[in-house]
Amino acid sequence: MSRKPNVVLVLTDDQGWGDLSCSGNTNLETPNIDKLATDGAVMDRFYVQPLCAPTRAEILTGRYYARTGVHGVTTRAECMNLDEKTIADVFKEGGYATGCFGKWHSGSAYPYHPNGRGFDEFYGFCCGHWSHYFDSTLEHNGEETRGDGYIIDDFTDKAMAFMEEHRDEPFFCFVPFNTPHSPFQAPERWYEKFAGYETGMKHRDPEKEDLPAIRCVLAMCENIDWNVGRLVDKVEDLGLTDDTIFIYLSDNGPNGDRWNGDMLGKKGSADEGGVRSPCFIKWPLHIPEQTVVKEIAGAIDFLPTLADMCGVELEGTKPLDGISIRQLLLAEGGDWPERPIFALESNMQISSIRTQKYRAGGRAGGLYELAADPGQRNDLKPERAEEHKRLMAQLDEWCGEVIPRDIANPALPVGYPEFPKTYLNAQDGLKEGDIKWPSIHPNASYFVDWHNVEDGVEWEIDVNTAGEYEVTLMYTCAEGDEGSALRVSCGGESVEGVIEEPFDPPLRDGDDRVKRVVAYEKPFKPLTLGRIKLSAGEARLRLEAVSKAGSEVCQLRSVRLELVGA
């Protein structure tokens, strides 16, 4: 191999196995993704986890997510342990340029941040979902910036620029798109086809369908397909097609009840529909066209497989749960071990097991043949009780091994000289009294209803470098509420300031195709309070009101701490 192959890994968000025309769905057309399936390998039974952050942890580490410290999708439950070595660490050490363009969702405070987990370049957002998809507030290597146009098009543009910049060296390009996750926003170019559209293929329980949401999902999926085509074409234009491994998959089952091949379950469920993902892998001259891999595999297999195919050493990783599936993809022959694949819902209470023939556990319980009964309609437990008992014992043993006895959210790291700014975001704060988020979903949110002076917010932090930090609030304040005084304190030190200017911009609420349940985006204004000295180690940083001038102290997106002197 004269040159190590490049890797382009595209991950979609909440796109089910059935949300592609190559899966048999005639409600939409996805010709570019379909072509990936015919030009390379189709993983016929490929499994991820029921939710976003758990699947990302497995892609990044090659280990079941419950081993990595991840146990949820928000309020720091999505943070991977810092002693985990990621796929980007491995490839960077192997001489690769590494870039991530899209939704990270594995921790936002450095070194949980992608720039601290092996990615040289990051453009996107770090939390579990985003609140606006047009000209959105994003970040580039830790610095806030304004996105350009529709968010998926923007991520694709940045990924293509990265590939062009590094065309003369091997690169690992991770493109985690954040659609068709809500909020349901799609450009008119893609949505107009589906406005008023009546779907021909329905969910197994059609009465559960939310047709307006499905229409937007279909538009978002066709936009994804267009952008996948742009990525493939860019690799071709750079003359790198034969030297590039191109992968496409989704992070969990569909985010709603829509056609999904009769499978039971959706996003959040450990049943078949919640964890079976489309997965296509293209590598010309190596993976034969129209390869169909019947053996079960999962997100845990990416790290060992890609390292194996790219000739990259796996030094320093913890014991992997995944195995290299190279011999299956490259049709190299040889024996293949029978093995189980496990799924675990983020409540750590419901789990399931899959072998090549059966699946057991999950919300439905019972025992089912995978290929013959994807809808889990014919429970074989009564007639094959011993097989069910064997699989459930194996599942119980696995749960006992991987599920931690003590589950705790980590403190937010602060004060790394190589990454001096840390945002203590509202989603990670411990709110008091009547203070709340404007949605039940904390991600991409902010604090509202701060009416009582006695209330406040605390963040658990872990200061890496003792020194002086500049404290800045990102706030909004209605006309007439200016004049409130606030104090930030930690470890006996404090700094105070007054909100002297009102700043009350409108919500960006004009682009939704469906009524949302998550918070809307709006701009926030910085207010620098001054500087505070922080000692090294774990502590609680508190934001409180010294006085209130109007009806509300303020609304708050984050507190920014910037190391300015050690």
DRENDOMI-460694 format. One record per residue (C-alpha): residue number from 1; x, y negated, z. Coordinates in Angstrom, 3 decimals. Example, Ala and Ser with C-alpha at 12.3 -4.5 7.8 and 13.67 -1.06 7.14 Angstrom:
2
R, num, east, north, up
R, 1, 12.300, 4.500, 7.800
R, 2, 13.670, 1.060, 7.140
This chain:
566
R, num, east, north, up
R, 1, 0.000, 0.000, 0.000
R, 2, 1.828, -3.097, -1.260
R, 3, -0.402, -5.489, 0.635
R, 4, -2.592, -4.906, 3.644
R, 5, -6.243, -5.240, 2.638
R, 6, -8.313, -8.235, 3.638
R, 7, -11.477, -7.739, 5.671
R, 8, -14.723, -9.672, 5.246
R, 9, -17.245, -8.643, 7.896
R, 10, -20.757, -10.095, 7.545
R, 11, -23.095, -9.668, 10.505
R, 12, -26.709, -10.864, 10.393
R, 13, -28.908, -11.711, 13.371
R, 14, -32.230, -9.941, 14.022
R, 15, -32.426, -8.524, 10.485
R, 16, -33.931, -5.056, 10.621
R, 17, -32.967, -2.017, 8.592
R, 18, -36.107, -2.577, 6.526
R, 19, -35.446, -6.227, 5.638
R, 20, -33.689, -5.347, 2.368
R, 21, -34.971, -4.268, -1.011
R, 22, -32.434, -1.411, -1.107
R, 23, -34.195, 0.009, 1.971
R, 24, -37.371, 0.195, -0.099
R, 25, -38.986, -3.075, 0.945
R, 26, -40.794, -4.603, -2.054
R, 27, -41.759, -7.730, -0.090
R, 28, -38.423, -9.335, -0.977
R, 29, -35.432, -9.099, -3.288
R, 30, -31.854, -8.765, -2.047
R, 31, -29.861, -7.907, -5.200
R, 32, -26.434, -8.954, -3.909
R, 33, -26.669, -6.852, -0.766
R, 34, -28.176, -3.996, -2.773
R, 35, -25.133, -4.114, -5.053
R, 36, -22.827, -3.742, -2.043
R, 37, -24.707, -0.535, -1.298
R, 38, -24.153, 0.855, -4.806
R, 39, -20.583, -0.406, -5.213
R, 40, -19.380, 1.261, -2.026
R, 41, -20.664, 3.318, 0.876
R, 42, -24.054, 3.376, 2.567
R, 43, -23.951, 4.400, 6.209
R, 44, -27.200, 6.342, 6.272
R, 45, -27.567, 6.481, 10.053
R, 46, -25.692, 3.577, 11.549
R, 47, -26.371, 2.354, 15.082
R, 48, -25.932, -0.871, 16.971
R, 49, -27.365, -1.973, 20.310
R, 50, -30.843, -3.444, 20.953
R, 51, -29.660, -7.057, 21.374
R, 52, -27.142, -9.529, 19.940
R, 53, -24.342, -9.929, 22.501
R, 54, -24.089, -6.195, 23.305
R, 55, -23.600, -5.320, 19.632
R, 56, -21.029, -8.089, 19.211
R, 57, -19.075, -6.751, 22.179
R, 58, -18.937, -3.331, 20.535
R, 59, -17.822, -4.691, 17.164
R, 60, -15.132, -6.751, 18.857
R, 61, -13.773, -4.075, 21.205
R, 62, -14.629, -0.615, 19.837
R, 63, -16.126, 0.157, 23.241
R, 64, -19.663, 0.527, 24.530
R, 65, -20.727, -2.899, 25.693
R, 66, -21.570, -1.851, 29.251
R, 67, -17.851, -1.207, 29.805
R, 68, -16.895, -4.748, 28.720
R, 69, -18.739, -6.836, 31.322
R, 70, -21.549, -7.787, 28.942
R, 71, -24.993, -7.090, 30.346
R, 72, -27.287, -9.662, 28.756
R, 73, -27.568, -12.498, 26.274
R, 74, -27.461, -15.728, 28.307
R, 75, -26.428, -17.411, 31.605
R, 76, -22.919, -15.889, 31.332
R, 77, -24.179, -12.300, 31.033
R, 78, -22.868, -12.341, 27.455
R, 79, -19.235, -12.938, 28.451
R, 80, -16.811, -10.106, 27.704
R, 81, -14.195, -9.378, 30.332
R, 82, -11.020, -11.275, 29.576
R, 83, -8.888, -8.137, 29.781
R, 84, -10.640, -6.696, 26.714
R, 85, -8.557, -6.778, 23.552
R, 86, -10.597, -7.760, 20.503
R, 87, -10.484, -6.749, 16.867
R, 88, -9.222, -10.271, 16.099
R, 89, -6.369, -9.847, 18.616
R, 90, -5.428, -6.579, 16.925
R, 91, -5.462, -8.003, 13.407
R, 92, -3.689, -11.204, 14.402
R, 93, -0.889, -9.142, 15.933
R, 94, -0.860, -7.157, 12.692
R, 95, 0.007, -10.256, 10.673
R, 96, -3.489, -11.319, 9.629
R, 97, -4.973, -14.806, 9.477
R, 98, -8.197, -14.596, 11.502
R, 99, -11.344, -16.686, 11.190
R, 100, -14.887, -16.630, 12.573
R, 101, -17.698, -18.639, 10.974
R, 102, -21.125, -18.550, 12.596
R, 103, -22.681, -17.369, 15.840
R, 104, -20.153, -16.143, 18.419
R, 105, -22.321, -15.189, 21.437
R, 106, -19.547, -13.662, 23.547
R, 107, -18.845, -16.579, 25.886
R, 108, -18.268, -20.275, 25.270
R, 109, -15.718, -21.476, 27.835
R, 110, -12.110, -20.821, 26.787
R, 111, -10.645, -18.180, 26.885
R, 112, -14.049, -16.511, 26.321
R, 113, -14.218, -18.807, 23.304
R, 114, -13.294, -17.262, 19.910
R, 115, -10.076, -19.289, 19.803
R, 116, -9.123, -17.441, 22.989
R, 117, -10.074, -14.015, 21.627
R, 118, -7.761, -13.805, 18.621
R, 119, -9.416, -16.103, 16.085
R, 120, -7.158, -18.806, 14.669
R, 121, -10.114, -20.603, 13.138
R, 122, -13.655, -21.007, 14.454
R, 123, -16.562, -22.958, 13.040
R, 124, -20.050, -22.432, 14.411
R, 125, -21.673, -22.190, 17.829
R, 126, -21.013, -20.014, 20.839
R, 127, -24.347, -19.338, 22.541
R, 128, -27.067, -16.809, 21.794
R, 129, -29.237, -18.814, 19.433
R, 130, -29.221, -22.276, 17.956
R, 131, -31.959, -24.881, 18.003
R, 132, -31.731, -26.416, 14.533
R, 133, -30.541, -25.126, 11.175
R, 134, -30.124, -28.315, 9.124
R, 135, -27.175, -30.698, 9.601
R, 136, -26.843, -29.194, 13.047
R, 137, -24.529, -30.016, 15.935
R, 138, -21.763, -27.397, 15.702
R, 139, -18.135, -27.097, 16.726
R, 140, -14.800, -26.608, 15.014
R, 141, -12.094, -25.109, 17.231
R, 142, -13.624, -26.634, 20.367
R, 143, -14.412, -30.073, 18.953
R, 144, -18.025, -31.049, 18.355
R, 145, -18.895, -31.772, 14.730
R, 146, -21.899, -32.232, 12.480
R, 147, -22.877, -29.387, 10.163
R, 148, -23.449, -29.936, 6.463
R, 149, -26.830, -28.826, 5.137
R, 150, -28.455, -25.483, 5.884
R, 151, -26.481, -23.657, 8.529
R, 152, -25.976, -20.347, 6.663
R, 153, -24.840, -22.145, 3.513
R, 154, -22.471, -24.191, 5.675
R, 155, -20.956, -21.132, 7.368
R, 156, -20.475, -19.536, 3.965
R, 157, -18.733, -22.645, 2.633
R, 158, -16.307, -22.633, 5.549
R, 159, -15.635, -18.888, 5.241
R, 160, -14.891, -19.274, 1.521
R, 161, -12.521, -22.172, 2.222
R, 162, -10.718, -19.997, 4.794
R, 163, -10.319, -17.170, 2.310
R, 164, -8.964, -19.536, -0.306
R, 165, -6.505, -21.079, 2.131
R, 166, -5.181, -17.634, 3.084
R, 167, -5.403, -15.942, -0.312
R, 168, -1.659, -15.175, -0.310
R, 169, -1.675, -13.357, 3.039
R, 170, -3.985, -10.754, 4.543
R, 171, -6.992, -12.235, 6.312
R, 172, -9.728, -11.023, 8.651
R, 173, -12.846, -13.111, 8.000
R, 174, -15.765, -12.553, 10.401
R, 175, -19.021, -14.164, 9.205
R, 176, -21.717, -13.707, 11.881
R, 177, -24.771, -15.388, 10.344
R, 178, -27.473, -16.459, 12.816
R, 179, -30.564, -15.741, 10.716
R, 180, -33.299, -14.515, 10.515
R, 181, -33.222, -15.232, 14.265
R, 182, -35.694, -17.914, 15.324
R, 183, -36.346, -20.832, 15.107
R, 184, -37.978, -20.065, 11.790
R, 185, -36.442, -22.616, 9.456
R, 186, -35.625, -22.054, 5.796
R, 187, -34.813, -24.431, 2.936
R, 188, -37.669, -25.194, 0.568
R, 189, -35.724, -23.532, -2.265
R, 190, -36.145, -20.201, -0.491
R, 191, -39.408, -20.750, 1.349
R, 192, -41.569, -21.886, -1.569
R, 193, -41.692, -18.338, -2.951
R, 194, -43.247, -17.051, 0.275
R, 195, -45.595, -19.903, 1.232
R, 196, -49.000, -18.241, 1.267
R, 197, -47.417, -14.876, 0.405
R, 198, -49.366, -11.716, 1.236
R, 199, -47.030, -8.849, 2.057
R, 200, -47.613, -5.534, 0.342
R, 201, -45.594, -3.436, 2.770
R, 202, -46.766, -3.571, 6.360
R, 203, -45.643, -2.650, 9.848
R, 204, -46.781, 0.748, 11.116
R, 205, -49.314, -1.177, 13.208
R, 206, -50.358, -3.945, 10.778
R, 207, -52.499, -5.754, 13.318
R, 208, -49.338, -6.685, 15.225
R, 209, -47.848, -8.652, 12.337
R, 210, -47.291, -12.405, 12.551
R, 211, -47.580, -13.242, 8.866
R, 212, -46.353, -16.880, 9.040
R, 213, -43.183, -15.717, 10.807
R, 214, -42.707, -12.856, 8.351
R, 215, -42.945, -15.277, 5.412
R, 216, -40.111, -17.355, 6.824
R, 217, -38.065, -14.254, 7.682
R, 218, -38.338, -13.084, 4.077
R, 219, -37.142, -16.493, 2.868
R, 220, -34.253, -16.444, 5.329
R, 221, -33.263, -12.933, 4.218
R, 222, -33.206, -13.961, 0.565
R, 223, -31.024, -16.931, 1.541
R, 224, -28.678, -14.527, 3.339
R, 225, -28.523, -12.421, 0.190
R, 226, -27.601, -15.456, -1.918
R, 227, -24.800, -16.330, 0.482
R, 228, -23.515, -12.757, 0.545
R, 229, -23.343, -13.014, -3.234
R, 230, -21.352, -16.229, -2.914
R, 231, -18.850, -14.507, -0.600
R, 232, -18.473, -11.551, -2.957
R, 233, -18.012, -13.891, -5.925
R, 234, -15.405, -15.908, -4.036
R, 235, -13.370, -12.792, -3.330
R, 236, -13.624, -11.967, -7.042
R, 237, -12.644, -15.498, -8.113
R, 238, -9.558, -15.299, -5.889
R, 239, -8.546, -12.061, -7.573
R, 240, -8.817, -10.171, -4.291
R, 241, -11.690, -7.743, -4.909
R, 242, -9.549, -4.600, -5.026
R, 243, -7.648, -5.744, -1.930
R, 244, -10.684, -6.534, 0.225
R, 245, -12.841, -4.390, 2.486
R, 246, -16.297, -5.997, 2.514
R, 247, -18.775, -4.967, 5.233
R, 248, -22.400, -5.889, 5.830
R, 249, -24.621, -5.028, 8.805
R, 250, -27.112, -6.459, 11.307
R, 251, -26.844, -6.739, 15.078
R, 252, -30.135, -5.136, 16.159
R, 253, -33.632, -4.290, 14.987
R, 254, -36.097, -6.825, 13.554
R, 255, -37.242, -9.762, 15.686
R, 256, -40.897, -9.014, 15.069
R, 257, -43.381, -6.415, 13.938
R, 258, -42.900, -6.031, 10.173
R, 259, -42.159, -3.206, 7.755
R, 260, -39.184, -1.187, 8.962
R, 261, -39.498, 2.245, 7.418
R, 262, -42.101, 3.469, 9.930
R, 263, -39.494, 3.443, 12.702
R, 264, -40.665, 2.974, 16.267
R, 265, -39.347, -0.050, 18.133
R, 266, -37.856, -3.421, 17.278
R, 267, -35.299, -5.839, 18.717
R, 268, -34.715, -5.127, 22.396
R, 269, -35.728, -1.477, 22.202
R, 270, -33.470, 1.572, 22.417
R, 271, -35.874, 3.439, 20.144
R, 272, -34.941, 4.017, 16.511
R, 273, -36.264, 0.760, 15.066
R, 274, -34.392, -1.298, 17.626
R, 275, -30.920, 0.098, 16.966
R, 276, -30.690, 1.483, 13.431
R, 277, -28.911, -1.059, 11.233
R, 278, -28.175, -1.295, 7.530
R, 279, -24.451, -0.911, 6.946
R, 280, -22.625, -1.083, 3.623
R, 281, -18.856, -0.910, 3.141
R, 282, -17.157, -1.736, -0.146
R, 283, -13.468, -1.209, -0.950
R, 284, -12.857, -0.705, -4.681
R, 285, -10.341, 1.963, -5.731
R, 286, -10.635, 3.531, -2.273
R, 287, -14.311, 4.059, -1.365
R, 288, -16.095, 5.791, -4.256
R, 289, -19.157, 4.015, -5.606
R, 290, -22.556, 5.241, -4.387
R, 291, -21.028, 7.045, -1.429
R, 292, -23.632, 8.017, 1.146
R, 293, -22.274, 8.838, 4.595
R, 294, -24.798, 11.075, 6.319
R, 295, -22.816, 11.415, 9.542
R, 296, -23.989, 9.130, 12.337
R, 297, -21.753, 6.208, 13.246
R, 298, -21.995, 2.937, 15.088
R, 299, -20.660, -0.528, 15.831
R, 300, -18.073, 0.996, 18.175
R, 301, -16.376, 2.546, 15.117
R, 302, -15.372, -0.673, 13.348
R, 303, -12.212, -1.423, 15.311
R, 304, -10.599, 2.023, 14.947
R, 305, -11.807, 2.415, 11.352
R, 306, -10.575, -0.942, 10.077
R, 307, -7.275, -0.632, 11.924
R, 308, -6.837, 2.804, 10.360
R, 309, -7.671, 1.669, 6.827
R, 310, -5.554, -1.499, 7.090
R, 311, -2.507, 0.091, 8.712
R, 312, -2.787, -2.062, 11.843
R, 313, -1.558, -0.781, 15.214
R, 314, -4.017, -0.400, 18.102
R, 315, -1.541, -1.168, 20.851
R, 316, -2.885, -2.586, 24.093
R, 317, -6.552, -1.753, 23.660
R, 318, -8.476, -0.036, 26.413
R, 319, -9.665, 3.521, 25.660
R, 320, -11.996, 3.295, 22.672
R, 321, -15.422, 4.901, 22.403
R, 322, -15.408, 4.532, 18.633
R, 323, -13.505, 6.721, 16.213
R, 324, -12.142, 6.101, 12.736
R, 325, -14.600, 7.103, 10.014
R, 326, -11.988, 6.583, 7.298
R, 327, -12.116, 10.191, 6.118
R, 328, -15.877, 9.898, 5.549
R, 329, -15.602, 6.628, 3.641
R, 330, -12.648, 7.652, 1.492
R, 331, -13.994, 11.182, 0.905
R, 332, -10.769, 12.657, 2.256
R, 333, -12.411, 15.866, 3.406
R, 334, -11.654, 17.783, 6.573
R, 335, -13.726, 18.776, 9.562
R, 336, -15.871, 16.201, 11.313
R, 337, -16.735, 16.462, 15.011
R, 338, -20.287, 16.613, 16.268
R, 339, -20.721, 13.638, 18.560
R, 340, -23.459, 11.572, 20.208
R, 341, -24.170, 7.857, 19.789
R, 342, -25.723, 6.056, 22.766
R, 343, -27.934, 2.980, 23.078
R, 344, -28.653, 0.974, 26.225
R, 345, -31.149, -1.816, 26.696
R, 346, -29.781, -4.897, 28.429
R, 347, -31.797, -4.214, 31.573
R, 348, -29.434, -1.257, 32.039
R, 349, -32.496, 0.884, 32.812
R, 350, -33.592, 2.340, 29.459
R, 351, -31.192, 4.305, 27.254
R, 352, -31.233, 6.783, 24.385
R, 353, -28.958, 9.345, 22.753
R, 354, -28.566, 10.406, 19.134
R, 355, -26.836, 13.428, 17.702
R, 356, -26.670, 14.349, 14.045
R, 357, -30.081, 16.023, 14.307
R, 358, -31.912, 14.694, 17.363
R, 359, -32.674, 11.601, 19.405
R, 360, -33.904, 11.613, 22.992
R, 361, -34.700, 9.067, 25.675
R, 362, -35.663, 5.463, 24.966
R, 363, -38.988, 3.861, 25.771
R, 364, -40.888, 6.662, 24.050
R, 365, -39.011, 9.457, 25.794
R, 366, -39.326, 12.894, 24.234
R, 367, -37.229, 14.649, 21.597
R, 368, -37.374, 13.872, 17.882
R, 369, -35.598, 14.909, 14.705
R, 370, -33.854, 11.836, 13.297
R, 371, -34.136, 12.351, 9.552
R, 372, -37.477, 14.141, 9.504
R, 373, -39.270, 11.894, 12.001
R, 374, -37.863, 8.335, 12.153
R, 375, -41.215, 7.115, 13.436
R, 376, -40.930, 9.340, 16.515
R, 377, -44.425, 10.707, 15.936
R, 378, -43.827, 14.405, 16.604
R, 379, -42.428, 15.028, 20.077
R, 380, -40.526, 18.321, 20.043
R, 381, -39.840, 18.344, 23.779
R, 382, -42.538, 20.931, 24.632
R, 383, -41.194, 23.493, 22.151
R, 384, -37.483, 22.662, 22.503
R, 385, -37.306, 21.929, 26.182
R, 386, -33.777, 23.251, 26.640
R, 387, -32.404, 21.016, 23.889
R, 388, -34.151, 18.011, 25.419
R, 389, -32.797, 18.895, 28.859
R, 390, -29.261, 19.210, 27.471
R, 391, -29.360, 15.852, 25.723
R, 392, -30.877, 14.057, 28.702
R, 393, -28.180, 15.480, 30.972
R, 394, -25.570, 14.169, 28.540
R, 395, -27.305, 10.782, 28.483
R, 396, -27.479, 10.619, 32.270
R, 397, -23.784, 11.471, 32.521
R, 398, -22.919, 8.713, 30.032
R, 399, -25.029, 6.146, 31.874
R, 400, -23.351, 7.067, 35.129
R, 401, -19.968, 6.549, 33.496
R, 402, -20.481, 3.232, 31.670
R, 403, -23.066, 1.277, 33.674
R, 404, -21.265, -0.800, 36.306
R, 405, -22.355, -0.427, 39.902
R, 406, -22.033, -4.122, 40.566
R, 407, -23.209, -6.521, 37.870
R, 408, -22.114, -10.115, 38.246
R, 409, -21.758, -13.082, 35.918
R, 410, -18.238, -14.487, 35.698
R, 411, -17.269, -17.977, 36.774
R, 412, -16.637, -20.392, 33.931
R, 413, -12.908, -20.831, 33.273
R, 414, -11.673, -24.427, 33.242
R, 415, -8.357, -26.132, 32.587
R, 416, -6.268, -24.409, 29.932
R, 417, -3.670, -26.797, 28.482
R, 418, -3.990, -25.200, 25.041
R, 419, -7.768, -25.822, 25.135
R, 420, -8.248, -28.755, 27.519
R, 421, -11.989, -29.405, 27.081
R, 422, -14.567, -27.212, 28.782
R, 423, -18.310, -27.773, 28.469
R, 424, -20.355, -26.677, 31.467
R, 425, -23.580, -26.133, 29.537
R, 426, -27.097, -26.241, 30.897
R, 427, -27.644, -22.566, 30.098
R, 428, -24.875, -21.655, 32.559
R, 429, -25.919, -23.963, 35.394
R, 430, -27.625, -23.039, 38.646
R, 431, -30.574, -25.437, 38.828
R, 432, -32.369, -26.502, 41.981
R, 433, -35.899, -27.565, 42.855
R, 434, -38.066, -28.751, 39.959
R, 435, -35.244, -29.018, 37.417
R, 436, -35.852, -26.641, 34.529
R, 437, -35.099, -25.876, 30.906
R, 438, -37.741, -26.988, 28.373
R, 439, -38.091, -23.343, 27.258
R, 440, -37.986, -19.955, 28.945
R, 441, -34.888, -19.315, 26.811
R, 442, -31.866, -21.155, 28.286
R, 443, -29.589, -20.836, 25.247
R, 444, -29.033, -24.060, 23.259
R, 445, -31.073, -25.895, 25.857
R, 446, -30.799, -28.704, 28.418
R, 447, -32.196, -29.721, 31.796
R, 448, -35.462, -31.647, 32.170
R, 449, -37.844, -32.675, 34.963
R, 450, -35.161, -34.047, 37.247
R, 451, -37.578, -36.091, 39.318
R, 452, -36.377, -35.377, 42.837
R, 453, -33.172, -36.988, 44.066
R, 454, -32.644, -34.021, 46.382
R, 455, -32.331, -31.617, 43.437
R, 456, -29.111, -30.940, 41.587
R, 457, -27.196, -28.453, 39.438
R, 458, -24.154, -26.346, 40.247
R, 459, -21.724, -24.419, 38.078
R, 460, -19.458, -21.630, 39.251
R, 461, -16.034, -22.425, 37.839
R, 462, -12.557, -20.929, 37.922
R, 463, -9.892, -23.603, 37.578
R, 464, -6.820, -22.290, 35.788
R, 465, -4.673, -25.421, 36.141
R, 466, -4.753, -27.692, 39.176
R, 467, -4.782, -31.302, 38.114
R, 468, -6.777, -34.307, 37.067
R, 469, -9.886, -33.902, 34.942
R, 470, -11.979, -36.474, 33.117
R, 471, -15.687, -35.905, 33.744
R, 472, -18.229, -36.734, 31.032
R, 473, -21.982, -36.134, 31.080
R, 474, -23.980, -35.496, 27.896
R, 475, -27.311, -37.144, 28.743
R, 476, -30.535, -38.698, 27.503
R, 477, -32.499, -41.287, 29.442
R, 478, -35.843, -42.902, 28.619
R, 479, -36.278, -46.682, 28.504
R, 480, -36.980, -47.817, 32.046
R, 481, -35.169, -44.899, 33.676
R, 482, -31.680, -46.367, 33.290
R, 483, -29.863, -47.285, 36.479
R, 484, -29.713, -43.876, 38.150
R, 485, -26.421, -43.057, 39.868
R, 486, -24.881, -39.586, 39.689
R, 487, -22.073, -37.809, 41.462
R, 488, -19.948, -34.837, 40.451
R, 489, -18.182, -33.142, 43.345
R, 490, -15.966, -30.100, 43.772
R, 491, -13.642, -28.956, 46.537
R, 492, -13.996, -32.127, 48.580
R, 493, -13.278, -34.418, 45.616
R, 494, -15.921, -36.450, 43.801
R, 495, -16.531, -39.058, 41.120
R, 496, -19.607, -41.247, 40.591
R, 497, -21.143, -43.287, 37.801
R, 498, -24.321, -45.092, 36.767
R, 499, -26.443, -44.541, 33.660
R, 500, -26.522, -48.122, 32.408
R, 501, -27.880, -47.552, 28.882
R, 502, -31.113, -45.791, 27.956
R, 503, -30.772, -43.234, 25.182
R, 504, -33.985, -41.497, 24.184
R, 505, -33.738, -40.060, 20.652
R, 506, -36.645, -38.097, 19.152
R, 507, -36.655, -34.325, 19.029
R, 508, -35.657, -32.800, 15.711
R, 509, -38.985, -31.041, 15.306
R, 510, -39.839, -31.455, 11.626
R, 511, -38.324, -28.373, 9.952
R, 512, -40.057, -25.439, 11.616
R, 513, -42.204, -23.133, 9.485
R, 514, -43.692, -21.491, 12.592
R, 515, -44.397, -22.861, 16.070
R, 516, -41.337, -22.183, 18.186
R, 517, -40.788, -20.981, 21.758
R, 518, -37.160, -22.167, 22.043
R, 519, -36.040, -25.717, 22.825
R, 520, -35.720, -28.347, 20.117
R, 521, -32.446, -30.040, 19.329
R, 522, -31.844, -33.708, 19.972
R, 523, -28.728, -35.871, 20.245
R, 524, -27.111, -36.539, 23.640
R, 525, -24.992, -39.502, 24.625
R, 526, -21.658, -39.177, 26.470
R, 527, -21.223, -40.957, 29.808
R, 528, -17.740, -40.788, 31.307
R, 529, -17.901, -40.933, 35.095
R, 530, -14.161, -41.013, 35.681
R, 531, -11.540, -38.582, 36.893
R, 532, -11.543, -35.930, 39.580
R, 533, -8.791, -33.742, 41.026
R, 534, -9.456, -30.019, 40.949
R, 535, -7.500, -27.330, 42.765
R, 536, -6.736, -24.003, 41.129
R, 537, -9.087, -21.117, 41.821
R, 538, -12.794, -20.452, 42.009
R, 539, -15.126, -23.178, 43.214
R, 540, -18.586, -24.666, 42.757
R, 541, -18.909, -27.922, 40.881
R, 542, -22.062, -29.839, 41.768
R, 543, -23.909, -32.566, 39.899
R, 544, -26.361, -34.543, 42.027
R, 545, -28.266, -37.809, 41.974
R, 546, -27.124, -40.539, 44.346
R, 547, -30.175, -42.620, 43.424
R, 548, -33.018, -42.611, 40.925
R, 549, -34.054, -45.812, 39.142
R, 550, -37.163, -44.621, 37.289
R, 551, -39.357, -41.553, 36.924
R, 552, -36.555, -39.153, 35.918
R, 553, -32.848, -39.153, 36.754
R, 554, -31.918, -38.048, 33.222
R, 555, -31.978, -35.072, 30.892
R, 556, -28.675, -33.235, 30.669
R, 557, -27.089, -30.940, 28.103
R, 558, -23.685, -30.439, 29.737
R, 559, -20.866, -31.687, 31.903
R, 560, -17.545, -31.866, 30.059
R, 561, -14.299, -31.399, 31.972
R, 562, -11.112, -32.378, 30.173
R, 563, -7.706, -31.619, 31.638
R, 564, -5.746, -34.868, 31.410
R, 565, -2.904, -34.272, 33.858
R, 566, -1.456, -31.254, 35.640
